[in-house]
């Protein structure tokens, strides 16, 4: 059987809602931060996954769900026997993924939250600057979502 887990990131949604004053889509630069930390998590898992042929180790993947109300990371290993992989001398009744995946997430959780929150703050400052220059709320948000460089430009200028 395959391994599939969903890690919901409600604290990120709550932070966006608090900073923005309501729900909004996750911005591209914020999604980049989630991807960066998800990559680190998979590196950790793969580096500790037992290897005979490397097939199941190499099948670990993740998919980000950027939809507000469902922001999260789906972690998956579709290899049919991944659910039963265990350490040498262990037994299939104690599958490795049950401890390894939560351990990997715990290692990246705090730095990921800090990085995403920092990026949310940059995005919100950029949106505020667009609003202050007379751009309507919805247009300001759409500008940032469609051109992630704007959040960097405004962050650098108004920091």
Buried (B, 14 or more C-beta within 10 A) or exposed (E): EEBEBEBBBEEBBEBBEEBBEEEBBBBBBBBBBBEBBBEBBBEBBBEBBEEEEEEBBEBBEBEBBBEBEEBBBBBBBEBEEBBBBBEEEEEEEEBBBEEBBEEBBEBBBEEBBEBBBEBBBBBBBBBEBBBEEEBEEEEBBBBBBEEBEBBEEBBEEEE
